[in-house]
């Protein structure tokens, strides 16, 4: 039960981190995310990684380069992430 709750919280937090990359979060979501990030090193790492990717993609875009992941590779990455989360 505890692992499931932690997993749910991390999934919710990563969704909020991703959502926050594209638009401003409402106060409730923002506070929930800040509280979760204060205690969860994994989600802090996810946020840092996402920031790194976003910065690099923006830099590539400034140079006229475009990069897209194909759907098969996205599904493969999702499987890897879920396997690691469920360990």
PDB file of N, CA, C and O in Angstrom, chain B, residues numbered from 101:
ATOM      1  N   UNK B 101       0.820  -1.197   0.000  1.00  0.00           N
ATOM      2  CA  UNK B 101       0.000   0.000   0.000  1.00  0.00           C
ATOM      3  C   UNK B 101       0.863   1.259   0.000  1.00  0.00           C
ATOM      4  O   UNK B 101       0.590   2.209  -0.734  1.00  0.00           O
ATOM      5  N   UNK B 102       1.910   1.257   0.835  1.00  0.00           N
ATOM      6  CA  UNK B 102       2.776   2.436   0.917  1.00  0.00           C
ATOM      7  C   UNK B 102       3.494   2.663  -0.406  1.00  0.00           C
ATOM      8  O   UNK B 102       3.577   3.793  -0.887  1.00  0.00           O
ATOM      9  N   UNK B 103       4.024   1.568  -1.005  1.00  0.00           N
ATOM     10  CA  UNK B 103       4.727   1.705  -2.281  1.00  0.00           C
ATOM     11  C   UNK B 103       3.791   2.266  -3.347  1.00  0.00           C
ATOM     12  O   UNK B 103       4.195   3.114  -4.142  1.00  0.00           O
ATOM     13  N   UNK B 104       2.554   1.800  -3.368  1.00  0.00           N
ATOM     14  CA  UNK B 104       1.585   2.286  -4.343  1.00  0.00           C
ATOM     15  C   UNK B 104       1.330   3.776  -4.153  1.00  0.00           C
ATOM     16  O   UNK B 104       1.255   4.521  -5.130  1.00  0.00           O
ATOM     17  N   UNK B 105       1.196   4.219  -2.901  1.00  0.00           N
ATOM     18  CA  UNK B 105       0.950   5.627  -2.634  1.00  0.00           C
ATOM     19  C   UNK B 105       2.156   6.470  -3.071  1.00  0.00           C
ATOM     20  O   UNK B 105       1.992   7.530  -3.675  1.00  0.00           O
ATOM     21  N   UNK B 106       3.358   5.995  -2.765  1.00  0.00           N
ATOM     22  CA  UNK B 106       4.559   6.713  -3.185  1.00  0.00           C
ATOM     23  C   UNK B 106       4.627   6.763  -4.702  1.00  0.00           C
ATOM     24  O   UNK B 106       4.924   7.808  -5.280  1.00  0.00           O
ATOM     25  N   UNK B 107       4.351   5.636  -5.346  1.00  0.00           N
ATOM     26  CA  UNK B 107       4.365   5.590  -6.809  1.00  0.00           C
ATOM     27  C   UNK B 107       3.363   6.576  -7.376  1.00  0.00           C
ATOM     28  O   UNK B 107       3.680   7.317  -8.307  1.00  0.00           O
ATOM     29  N   UNK B 108       2.155   6.594  -6.825  1.00  0.00           N
ATOM     30  CA  UNK B 108       1.144   7.541  -7.300  1.00  0.00           C
ATOM     31  C   UNK B 108       1.635   8.972  -7.128  1.00  0.00           C
ATOM     32  O   UNK B 108       1.498   9.791  -8.037  1.00  0.00           O
ATOM     33  N   UNK B 109       2.202   9.273  -5.976  1.00  0.00           N
ATOM     34  CA  UNK B 109       2.685  10.631  -5.733  1.00  0.00           C
ATOM     35  C   UNK B 109       3.795  11.006  -6.706  1.00  0.00           C
ATOM     36  O   UNK B 109       3.828  12.134  -7.198  1.00  0.00           O
ATOM     37  N   UNK B 110       4.692  10.088  -6.988  1.00  0.00           N
ATOM     38  CA  UNK B 110       5.773  10.370  -7.935  1.00  0.00           C
ATOM     39  C   UNK B 110       5.234  10.530  -9.355  1.00  0.00           C
ATOM     40  O   UNK B 110       5.682  11.406 -10.094  1.00  0.00           O
ATOM     41  N   UNK B 111       4.284   9.695  -9.733  1.00  0.00           N
ATOM     42  CA  UNK B 111       3.690   9.847 -11.063  1.00  0.00           C
ATOM     43  C   UNK B 111       2.982  11.190 -11.183  1.00  0.00           C
ATOM     44  O   UNK B 111       3.105  11.877 -12.197  1.00  0.00           O
ATOM     45  N   UNK B 112       2.244  11.557 -10.147  1.00  0.00           N
ATOM     46  CA  UNK B 112       1.555  12.852 -10.154  1.00  0.00           C
ATOM     47  C   UNK B 112       2.568  13.992 -10.194  1.00  0.00           C
ATOM     48  O   UNK B 112       2.378  14.975 -10.910  1.00  0.00           O
ATOM     49  N   UNK B 113       3.638  13.855  -9.427  1.00  0.00           N
ATOM     50  CA  UNK B 113       4.660  14.910  -9.388  1.00  0.00           C
ATOM     51  C   UNK B 113       5.351  15.063 -10.741  1.00  0.00           C
ATOM     52  O   UNK B 113       5.573  16.184 -11.198  1.00  0.00           O
ATOM     53  N   UNK B 114       5.690  13.950 -11.380  1.00  0.00           N
ATOM     54  CA  UNK B 114       6.362  14.059 -12.678  1.00  0.00           C
ATOM     55  C   UNK B 114       5.433  14.655 -13.734  1.00  0.00           C
ATOM     56  O   UNK B 114       5.873  15.386 -14.622  1.00  0.00           O
ATOM     57  N   UNK B 115       4.160  14.338 -13.629  1.00  0.00           N
ATOM     58  CA  UNK B 115       3.202  14.964 -14.553  1.00  0.00           C
ATOM     59  C   UNK B 115       3.136  16.475 -14.326  1.00  0.00           C
ATOM     60  O   UNK B 115       3.064  17.254 -15.276  1.00  0.00           O
ATOM     61  N   UNK B 116       3.163  16.876 -13.050  1.00  0.00           N
ATOM     62  CA  UNK B 116       3.132  18.310 -12.753  1.00  0.00           C
ATOM     63  C   UNK B 116       4.424  18.996 -13.200  1.00  0.00           C
ATOM     64  O   UNK B 116       4.389  20.124 -13.692  1.00  0.00           O
ATOM     65  N   UNK B 117       5.552  18.325 -13.033  1.00  0.00           N
ATOM     66  CA  UNK B 117       6.818  18.887 -13.501  1.00  0.00           C
ATOM     67  C   UNK B 117       6.747  19.114 -15.006  1.00  0.00           C
ATOM     68  O   UNK B 117       7.126  20.173 -15.504  1.00  0.00           O
ATOM     69  N   UNK B 118       6.255  18.104 -15.724  1.00  0.00           N
ATOM     70  CA  UNK B 118       6.134  18.219 -17.181  1.00  0.00           C
ATOM     71  C   UNK B 118       5.149  19.316 -17.564  1.00  0.00           C
ATOM     72  O   UNK B 118       5.423  20.126 -18.450  1.00  0.00           O
ATOM     73  N   UNK B 119       4.011  19.337 -16.899  1.00  0.00           N
ATOM     74  CA  UNK B 119       3.004  20.357 -17.177  1.00  0.00           C
ATOM     75  C   UNK B 119       3.558  21.756 -16.908  1.00  0.00           C
ATOM     76  O   UNK B 119       3.286  22.696 -17.655  1.00  0.00           O
ATOM     77  N   UNK B 120       4.334  21.881 -15.838  1.00  0.00           N
ATOM     78  CA  UNK B 120       4.924  23.167 -15.472  1.00  0.00           C
ATOM     79  C   UNK B 120       5.951  23.667 -16.478  1.00  0.00           C
ATOM     80  O   UNK B 120       6.276  24.854 -16.498  1.00  0.00           O
ATOM     81  N   UNK B 121       6.460  22.771 -17.311  1.00  0.00           N
ATOM     82  CA  UNK B 121       7.393  23.178 -18.363  1.00  0.00           C
ATOM     83  C   UNK B 121       6.675  23.962 -19.461  1.00  0.00           C
ATOM     84  O   UNK B 121       7.291  24.755 -20.172  1.00  0.00           O
ATOM     85  N   UNK B 122       5.369  23.733 -19.592  1.00  0.00           N
ATOM     86  CA  UNK B 122       4.616  24.310 -20.697  1.00  0.00           C
ATOM     87  C   UNK B 122       3.685  25.447 -20.298  1.00  0.00           C
ATOM     88  O   UNK B 122       3.379  26.326 -21.104  1.00  0.00           O
ATOM     89  N   UNK B 123       3.237  25.419 -19.039  1.00  0.00           N
ATOM     90  CA  UNK B 123       2.363  26.492 -18.574  1.00  0.00           C
ATOM     91  C   UNK B 123       2.474  26.622 -17.060  1.00  0.00           C
ATOM     92  O   UNK B 123       2.954  25.716 -16.379  1.00  0.00           O
ATOM     93  N   UNK B 124       2.029  27.746 -16.552  1.00  0.00           N
ATOM     94  CA  UNK B 124       2.108  27.992 -15.125  1.00  0.00           C
ATOM     95  C   UNK B 124       1.093  27.117 -14.386  1.00  0.00           C
ATOM     96  O   UNK B 124      -0.072  27.032 -14.776  1.00  0.00           O
ATOM     97  N   UNK B 125       1.555  26.469 -13.315  1.00  0.00           N
ATOM     98  CA  UNK B 125       0.678  25.628 -12.512  1.00  0.00           C
ATOM     99  C   UNK B 125      -0.209  26.485 -11.620  1.00  0.00           C
ATOM    100  O   UNK B 125       0.166  27.593 -11.237  1.00  0.00           O
ATOM    101  N   UNK B 126      -1.388  25.963 -11.293  1.00  0.00           N
ATOM    102  CA  UNK B 126      -2.225  26.685 -10.337  1.00  0.00           C
ATOM    103  C   UNK B 126      -1.596  26.564  -8.942  1.00  0.00           C
ATOM    104  O   UNK B 126      -0.673  25.774  -8.745  1.00  0.00           O
ATOM    105  N   UNK B 127      -2.080  27.326  -8.005  1.00  0.00           N
ATOM    106  CA  UNK B 127      -1.461  27.392  -6.673  1.00  0.00           C
ATOM    107  C   UNK B 127      -1.456  26.031  -5.988  1.00  0.00           C
ATOM    108  O   UNK B 127      -0.450  25.637  -5.398  1.00  0.00           O
ATOM    109  N   UNK B 128      -2.577  25.307  -6.060  1.00  0.00           N
ATOM    110  CA  UNK B 128      -2.667  23.987  -5.417  1.00  0.00           C
ATOM    111  C   UNK B 128      -1.616  23.035  -5.975  1.00  0.00           C
ATOM    112  O   UNK B 128      -0.889  22.395  -5.216  1.00  0.00           O
ATOM    113  N   UNK B 129      -1.536  22.941  -7.305  1.00  0.00           N
ATOM    114  CA  UNK B 129      -0.560  22.052  -7.936  1.00  0.00           C
ATOM    115  C   UNK B 129       0.860  22.485  -7.631  1.00  0.00           C
ATOM    116  O   UNK B 129       1.725  21.651  -7.362  1.00  0.00           O
ATOM    117  N   UNK B 130       1.103  23.783  -7.673  1.00  0.00           N
ATOM    118  CA  UNK B 130       2.436  24.305  -7.409  1.00  0.00           C
ATOM    119  C   UNK B 130       2.900  23.970  -5.993  1.00  0.00           C
ATOM    120  O   UNK B 130       4.036  23.539  -5.794  1.00  0.00           O
ATOM    121  N   UNK B 131       2.026  24.165  -5.019  1.00  0.00           N
ATOM    122  CA  UNK B 131       2.379  23.862  -3.629  1.00  0.00           C
ATOM    123  C   UNK B 131       2.554  22.363  -3.409  1.00  0.00           C
ATOM    124  O   UNK B 131       3.470  21.939  -2.704  1.00  0.00           O
ATOM    125  N   UNK B 132       1.676  21.562  -4.013  1.00  0.00           N
ATOM    126  CA  UNK B 132       1.794  20.105  -3.898  1.00  0.00           C
ATOM    127  C   UNK B 132       3.124  19.628  -4.466  1.00  0.00           C
ATOM    128  O   UNK B 132       3.805  18.796  -3.868  1.00  0.00           O
ATOM    129  N   UNK B 133       3.481  20.165  -5.622  1.00  0.00           N
ATOM    130  CA  UNK B 133       4.737  19.776  -6.258  1.00  0.00           C
ATOM    131  C   UNK B 133       5.938  20.208  -5.421  1.00  0.00           C
ATOM    132  O   UNK B 133       6.867  19.424  -5.224  1.00  0.00           O
ATOM    133  N   UNK B 134       5.929  21.432  -4.933  1.00  0.00           N
ATOM    134  CA  UNK B 134       7.049  21.907  -4.106  1.00  0.00           C
ATOM    135  C   UNK B 134       7.217  21.051  -2.862  1.00  0.00           C
ATOM    136  O   UNK B 134       8.340  20.723  -2.478  1.00  0.00           O
ATOM    137  N   UNK B 135       6.107  20.686  -2.230  1.00  0.00           N
ATOM    138  CA  UNK B 135       6.167  19.847  -1.040  1.00  0.00           C
ATOM    139  C   UNK B 135       6.756  18.483  -1.389  1.00  0.00           C
ATOM    140  O   UNK B 135       7.625  17.981  -0.677  1.00  0.00           O
ATOM    141  N   UNK B 136       6.285  17.884  -2.482  1.00  0.00           N
ATOM    142  CA  UNK B 136       6.789  16.569  -2.887  1.00  0.00           C
ATOM    143  C   UNK B 136       8.282  16.640  -3.220  1.00  0.00           C
ATOM    144  O   UNK B 136       9.056  15.775  -2.808  1.00  0.00           O
ATOM    145  N   UNK B 137       8.677  17.666  -3.961  1.00  0.00           N
ATOM    146  CA  UNK B 137      10.076  17.796  -4.364  1.00  0.00           C
ATOM    147  C   UNK B 137      11.000  18.030  -3.169  1.00  0.00           C
ATOM    148  O   UNK B 137      12.184  17.695  -3.227  1.00  0.00           O
ATOM    149  N   UNK B 138      10.473  18.596  -2.099  1.00  0.00           N
ATOM    150  CA  UNK B 138      11.289  18.835  -0.914  1.00  0.00           C
ATOM    151  C   UNK B 138      11.786  17.526  -0.302  1.00  0.00           C
ATOM    152  O   UNK B 138      12.813  17.507   0.376  1.00  0.00           O
ATOM    153  N   UNK B 139      11.057  16.430  -0.539  1.00  0.00           N
ATOM    154  CA  UNK B 139      11.394  15.163   0.090  1.00  0.00           C
ATOM    155  C   UNK B 139      11.818  14.064  -0.872  1.00  0.00           C
ATOM    156  O   UNK B 139      12.403  13.069  -0.447  1.00  0.00           O
ATOM    157  N   UNK B 140      11.538  14.222  -2.147  1.00  0.00           N
ATOM    158  CA  UNK B 140      11.765  13.133  -3.099  1.00  0.00           C
ATOM    159  C   UNK B 140      12.963  13.431  -4.019  1.00  0.00           C
ATOM    160  O   UNK B 140      12.880  14.274  -4.913  1.00  0.00           O
ATOM    161  N   UNK B 141      14.048  12.738  -3.784  1.00  0.00           N
ATOM    162  CA  UNK B 141      15.266  12.937  -4.587  1.00  0.00           C
ATOM    163  C   UNK B 141      15.078  12.465  -6.030  1.00  0.00           C
ATOM    164  O   UNK B 141      15.654  13.038  -6.954  1.00  0.00           O
ATOM    165  N   UNK B 142      14.273  11.420  -6.217  1.00  0.00           N
ATOM    166  CA  UNK B 142      14.044  10.907  -7.577  1.00  0.00           C
ATOM    167  C   UNK B 142      13.330  11.942  -8.436  1.00  0.00           C
ATOM    168  O   UNK B 142      13.704  12.168  -9.586  1.00  0.00           O
ATOM    169  N   UNK B 143      12.309  12.564  -7.876  1.00  0.00           N
ATOM    170  CA  UNK B 143      11.561  13.568  -8.642  1.00  0.00           C
ATOM    171  C   UNK B 143      12.378  14.846  -8.826  1.00  0.00           C
ATOM    172  O   UNK B 143      12.227  15.537  -9.834  1.00  0.00           O
ATOM    173  N   UNK B 144      13.240  15.162  -7.861  1.00  0.00           N
ATOM    174  CA  UNK B 144      14.147  16.295  -8.032  1.00  0.00           C
ATOM    175  C   UNK B 144      15.074  16.032  -9.217  1.00  0.00           C
ATOM    176  O   UNK B 144      15.341  16.922 -10.024  1.00  0.00           O
ATOM    177  N   UNK B 145      15.559  14.794  -9.305  1.00  0.00           N
ATOM    178  CA  UNK B 145      16.426  14.402 -10.411  1.00  0.00           C
ATOM    179  C   UNK B 145      15.673  14.461 -11.737  1.00  0.00           C
ATOM    180  O   UNK B 145      16.213  14.924 -12.741  1.00  0.00           O
ATOM    181  N   UNK B 146      14.422  13.991 -11.740  1.00  0.00           N
ATOM    182  CA  UNK B 146      13.600  14.058 -12.948  1.00  0.00           C
ATOM    183  C   UNK B 146      13.435  15.502 -13.407  1.00  0.00           C
ATOM    184  O   UNK B 146      13.558  15.800 -14.595  1.00  0.00           O
ATOM    185  N   UNK B 147      13.156  16.396 -12.458  1.00  0.00           N
ATOM    186  CA  UNK B 147      12.976  17.805 -12.805  1.00  0.00           C
ATOM    187  C   UNK B 147      14.266  18.382 -13.395  1.00  0.00           C
ATOM    188  O   UNK B 147      14.228  19.111 -14.386  1.00  0.00           O
ATOM    189  N   UNK B 148      15.391  18.057 -12.790  1.00  0.00           N
ATOM    190  CA  UNK B 148      16.677  18.549 -13.300  1.00  0.00           C
ATOM    191  C   UNK B 148      16.943  17.994 -14.701  1.00  0.00           C
ATOM    192  O   UNK B 148      17.404  18.720 -15.582  1.00  0.00           O
ATOM    193  N   UNK B 149      16.652  16.710 -14.903  1.00  0.00           N
ATOM    194  CA  UNK B 149      16.855  16.105 -16.220  1.00  0.00           C
ATOM    195  C   UNK B 149      15.954  16.744 -17.271  1.00  0.00           C
ATOM    196  O   UNK B 149      16.383  17.002 -18.395  1.00  0.00           O
ATOM    197  N   UNK B 150      14.707  16.996 -16.899  1.00  0.00           N
ATOM    198  CA  UNK B 150      13.765  17.616 -17.826  1.00  0.00           C
ATOM    199  C   UNK B 150      14.209  19.041 -18.176  1.00  0.00           C
ATOM    200  O   UNK B 150      14.120  19.463 -19.329  1.00  0.00           O
ATOM    201  N   UNK B 151      14.681  19.764 -17.178  1.00  0.00           N
ATOM    202  CA  UNK B 151      15.214  21.111 -17.439  1.00  0.00           C
ATOM    203  C   UNK B 151      16.390  21.059 -18.404  1.00  0.00           C
ATOM    204  O   UNK B 151      16.498  21.885 -19.310  1.00  0.00           O
ATOM    205  N   UNK B 152      17.275  20.075 -18.202  1.00  0.00           N
ATOM    206  CA  UNK B 152      18.444  19.905 -19.074  1.00  0.00           C
ATOM    207  C   UNK B 152      18.011  19.622 -20.513  1.00  0.00           C
ATOM    208  O   UNK B 152      18.529  20.220 -21.457  1.00  0.00           O
ATOM    209  N   UNK B 153      17.063  18.709 -20.666  1.00  0.00           N
ATOM    210  CA  UNK B 153      16.570  18.362 -22.005  1.00  0.00           C
ATOM    211  C   UNK B 153      15.927  19.578 -22.656  1.00  0.00           C
ATOM    212  O   UNK B 153      16.185  19.870 -23.823  1.00  0.00           O
ATOM    213  N   UNK B 154      15.090  20.285 -21.905  1.00  0.00           N
ATOM    214  CA  UNK B 154      14.406  21.455 -22.462  1.00  0.00           C
ATOM    215  C   UNK B 154      15.410  22.512 -22.922  1.00  0.00           C
ATOM    216  O   UNK B 154      15.274  23.072 -24.010  1.00  0.00           O
ATOM    217  N   UNK B 155      16.412  22.779 -22.095  1.00  0.00           N
ATOM    218  CA  UNK B 155      17.432  23.771 -22.462  1.00  0.00           C
ATOM    219  C   UNK B 155      18.157  23.366 -23.732  1.00  0.00           C
ATOM    220  O   UNK B 155      18.385  24.192 -24.616  1.00  0.00           O
ATOM    221  N   UNK B 156      18.520  22.091 -23.824  1.00  0.00           N
ATOM    222  CA  UNK B 156      19.243  21.625 -25.004  1.00  0.00           C
ATOM    223  C   UNK B 156      18.377  21.603 -26.256  1.00  0.00           C
ATOM    224  O   UNK B 156      18.860  21.905 -27.347  1.00  0.00           O
ATOM    225  N   UNK B 157      17.116  21.251 -26.112  1.00  0.00           N
ATOM    226  CA  UNK B 157      16.224  21.283 -27.269  1.00  0.00           C
ATOM    227  C   UNK B 157      15.993  22.714 -27.739  1.00  0.00           C
ATOM    228  O   UNK B 157      15.921  22.979 -28.940  1.00  0.00           O
ATOM    229  N   UNK B 158      15.876  23.634 -26.783  1.00  0.00           N
ATOM    230  CA  UNK B 158      15.713  25.042 -27.163  1.00  0.00           C
ATOM    231  C   UNK B 158      16.960  25.541 -27.894  1.00  0.00           C
ATOM    232  O   UNK B 158      16.866  26.299 -28.859  1.00  0.00           O
ATOM    233  N   UNK B 159      18.127  25.106 -27.420  1.00  0.00           N
ATOM    234  CA  UNK B 159      19.380  25.503 -28.073  1.00  0.00           C
ATOM    235  C   UNK B 159      19.454  24.925 -29.481  1.00  0.00           C
ATOM    236  O   UNK B 159      19.887  25.598 -30.417  1.00  0.00           O
ATOM    237  N   UNK B 160      19.025  23.660 -29.625  1.00  0.00           N
ATOM    238  CA  UNK B 160      19.012  23.047 -30.956  1.00  0.00           C
ATOM    239  C   UNK B 160      18.052  23.786 -31.874  1.00  0.00           C
ATOM    240  O   UNK B 160      18.351  24.000 -33.048  1.00  0.00           O
ATOM    241  N   UNK B 161      16.899  24.177 -31.340  1.00  0.00           N
ATOM    242  CA  UNK B 161      15.895  24.880 -32.126  1.00  0.00           C
ATOM    243  C   UNK B 161      16.423  26.239 -32.592  1.00  0.00           C
ATOM    244  O   UNK B 161      16.117  26.687 -33.697  1.00  0.00           O
ATOM    245  N   UNK B 162      17.220  26.887 -31.735  1.00  0.00           N
ATOM    246  CA  UNK B 162      17.790  28.180 -32.109  1.00  0.00           C
ATOM    247  C   UNK B 162      18.738  28.047 -33.300  1.00  0.00           C
ATOM    248  O   UNK B 162      18.928  28.991 -34.067  1.00  0.00           O
ATOM    249  N   UNK B 163      19.332  26.854 -33.440  1.00  0.00           N
ATOM    250  CA  UNK B 163      20.256  26.612 -34.546  1.00  0.00           C
ATOM    251  C   UNK B 163      19.561  25.962 -35.747  1.00  0.00           C
ATOM    252  O   UNK B 163      20.217  25.542 -36.700  1.00  0.00           O
ATOM    253  N   UNK B 164      18.241  25.883 -35.691  1.00  0.00           N
ATOM    254  CA  UNK B 164      17.493  25.335 -36.817  1.00  0.00           C
ATOM    255  C   UNK B 164      17.441  23.824 -36.857  1.00  0.00           C
ATOM    256  O   UNK B 164      16.990  23.247 -37.847  1.00  0.00           O
ATOM    257  N   UNK B 165      17.898  23.167 -35.788  1.00  0.00           N
ATOM    258  CA  UNK B 165      17.881  21.713 -35.754  1.00  0.00           C
ATOM    259  C   UNK B 165      16.573  21.243 -35.118  1.00  0.00           C
ATOM    260  O   UNK B 165      16.089  21.841 -34.157  1.00  0.00           O
ATOM    261  N   UNK B 166      16.021  20.189 -35.654  1.00  0.00           N
ATOM    262  CA  UNK B 166      14.803  19.593 -35.096  1.00  0.00           C
ATOM    263  C   UNK B 166      15.100  18.146 -34.739  1.00  0.00           C
ATOM    264  O   UNK B 166      15.785  17.438 -35.478  1.00  0.00           O
ATOM    265  N   UNK B 167      14.574  17.715 -33.592  1.00  0.00           N
ATOM    266  CA  UNK B 167      14.795  16.347 -33.149  1.00  0.00           C
ATOM    267  C   UNK B 167      13.493  15.790 -32.595  1.00  0.00           C
ATOM    268  O   UNK B 167      12.876  16.394 -31.718  1.00  0.00           O
ATOM    269  N   UNK B 168      13.076  14.642 -33.107  1.00  0.00           N
ATOM    270  CA  UNK B 168      11.856  14.001 -32.645  1.00  0.00           C
ATOM    271  C   UNK B 168      12.141  12.532 -32.357  1.00  0.00           C
ATOM    272  O   UNK B 168      12.896  11.890 -33.086  1.00  0.00           O
ATOM    273  N   UNK B 169      11.538  11.996 -31.295  1.00  0.00           N
ATOM    274  CA  UNK B 169      11.638  10.573 -30.996  1.00  0.00           C
ATOM    275  C   UNK B 169      10.518   9.851 -31.735  1.00  0.00           C
ATOM    276  O   UNK B 169       9.377  10.312 -31.761  1.00  0.00           O
ATOM    277  N   UNK B 170      10.857   8.719 -32.333  1.00  0.00           N
ATOM    278  CA  UNK B 170       9.790   7.960 -32.982  1.00  0.00           C
ATOM    279  C   UNK B 170       8.976   7.214 -31.916  1.00  0.00           C
ATOM    280  O   UNK B 170       9.436   7.034 -30.789  1.00  0.00           O
ATOM    281  N   UNK B 171       7.792   6.795 -32.274  1.00  0.00           N
ATOM    282  CA  UNK B 171       6.857   6.197 -31.315  1.00  0.00           C
ATOM    283  C   UNK B 171       7.391   4.906 -30.711  1.00  0.00           C
ATOM    284  O   UNK B 171       7.178   4.654 -29.525  1.00  0.00           O
ATOM    285  N   UNK B 172       8.080   4.084 -31.495  1.00  0.00           N
ATOM    286  CA  UNK B 172       8.623   2.825 -30.976  1.00  0.00           C
ATOM    287  C   UNK B 172       9.658   3.097 -29.883  1.00  0.00           C
ATOM    288  O   UNK B 172       9.679   2.414 -28.860  1.00  0.00           O
ATOM    289  N   UNK B 173      10.508   4.090 -30.102  1.00  0.00           N
ATOM    290  CA  UNK B 173      11.529   4.418 -29.107  1.00  0.00           C
ATOM    291  C   UNK B 173      10.889   5.005 -27.842  1.00  0.00           C
ATOM    292  O   UNK B 173      11.352   4.735 -26.734  1.00  0.00           O
ATOM    293  N   UNK B 174       9.840   5.795 -28.000  1.00  0.00           N
ATOM    294  CA  UNK B 174       9.122   6.342 -26.847  1.00  0.00           C
ATOM    295  C   UNK B 174       8.553   5.213 -25.997  1.00  0.00           C
ATOM    296  O   UNK B 174       8.660   5.243 -24.771  1.00  0.00           O
ATOM    297  N   UNK B 175       7.952   4.220 -26.640  1.00  0.00           N
ATOM    298  CA  UNK B 175       7.367   3.092 -25.907  1.00  0.00           C
ATOM    299  C   UNK B 175       8.465   2.290 -25.195  1.00  0.00           C
ATOM    300  O   UNK B 175       8.269   1.831 -24.070  1.00  0.00           O
ATOM    301  N   UNK B 176       9.604   2.124 -25.842  1.00  0.00           N
ATOM    302  CA  UNK B 176      10.726   1.416 -25.227  1.00  0.00           C
ATOM    303  C   UNK B 176      11.217   2.167 -23.980  1.00  0.00           C
ATOM    304  O   UNK B 176      11.493   1.549 -22.952  1.00  0.00           O
ATOM    305  N   UNK B 177      11.322   3.484 -24.072  1.00  0.00           N
ATOM    306  CA  UNK B 177      11.742   4.284 -22.922  1.00  0.00           C
ATOM    307  C   UNK B 177      10.724   4.199 -21.789  1.00  0.00           C
ATOM    308  O   UNK B 177      11.104   4.127 -20.620  1.00  0.00           O
ATOM    309  N   UNK B 178       9.441   4.206 -22.122  1.00  0.00           N
ATOM    310  CA  UNK B 178       8.399   4.091 -21.103  1.00  0.00           C
ATOM    311  C   UNK B 178       8.514   2.767 -20.354  1.00  0.00           C
ATOM    312  O   UNK B 178       8.376   2.735 -19.131  1.00  0.00           O
ATOM    313  N   UNK B 179       8.766   1.674 -21.076  1.00  0.00           N
ATOM    314  CA  UNK B 179       8.919   0.370 -20.438  1.00  0.00           C
ATOM    315  C   UNK B 179      10.103   0.368 -19.475  1.00  0.00           C
ATOM    316  O   UNK B 179      10.011  -0.163 -18.368  1.00  0.00           O
ATOM    317  N   UNK B 180      11.210   0.962 -19.902  1.00  0.00           N
ATOM    318  CA  UNK B 180      12.398   1.018 -19.051  1.00  0.00           C
ATOM    319  C   UNK B 180      12.132   1.801 -17.785  1.00  0.00           C
ATOM    320  O   UNK B 180      12.514   1.373 -16.696  1.00  0.00           O
ATOM    321  N   UNK B 181      11.482   2.942 -17.914  1.00  0.00           N
ATOM    322  CA  UNK B 181      11.180   3.780 -16.760  1.00  0.00           C
ATOM    323  C   UNK B 181      10.247   3.055 -15.797  1.00  0.00           C
ATOM    324  O   UNK B 181      10.490   3.055 -14.590  1.00  0.00           O
ATOM    325  N   UNK B 182       9.187   2.440 -16.309  1.00  0.00           N
ATOM    326  CA  UNK B 182       8.255   1.726 -15.447  1.00  0.00           C
ATOM    327  C   UNK B 182       8.911   0.530 -14.760  1.00  0.00           C
ATOM    328  O   UNK B 182       8.602   0.227 -13.608  1.00  0.00           O
ATOM    329  N   UNK B 183       9.813  -0.146 -15.464  1.00  0.00           N
ATOM    330  CA  UNK B 183      10.552  -1.268 -14.845  1.00  0.00           C
ATOM    331  C   UNK B 183      11.393  -0.768 -13.689  1.00  0.00           C
ATOM    332  O   UNK B 183      11.429  -1.393 -12.629  1.00  0.00           O
ATOM    333  N   UNK B 184      12.069   0.353 -13.884  1.00  0.00           N
ATOM    334  CA  UNK B 184      12.906   0.921 -12.814  1.00  0.00           C
ATOM    335  C   UNK B 184      12.065   1.401 -11.640  1.00  0.00           C
ATOM    336  O   UNK B 184      12.467   1.240 -10.488  1.00  0.00           O
ATOM    337  N   UNK B 185      10.917   1.983 -11.912  1.00  0.00           N
ATOM    338  CA  UNK B 185      10.048   2.468 -10.834  1.00  0.00           C
ATOM    339  C   UNK B 185       9.531   1.297 -10.002  1.00  0.00           C
ATOM    340  O   UNK B 185       9.398   1.410  -8.784  1.00  0.00           O
ATOM    341  N   UNK B 186       9.242   0.185 -10.652  1.00  0.00           N
ATOM    342  CA  UNK B 186       8.642  -0.956  -9.956  1.00  0.00           C
ATOM    343  C   UNK B 186       9.660  -1.851  -9.254  1.00  0.00           C
ATOM    344  O   UNK B 186       9.269  -2.861  -8.669  1.00  0.00           O
ATOM    345  N   UNK B 187      10.932  -1.523  -9.291  1.00  0.00           N
ATOM    346  CA  UNK B 187      11.946  -2.341  -8.612  1.00  0.00           C
ATOM    347  C   UNK B 187      11.794  -2.238  -7.118  1.00  0.00           C
ATOM    348  O   UNK B 187      12.557  -2.856  -6.375  1.00  0.00           O
TER     349      UNK B 187
END
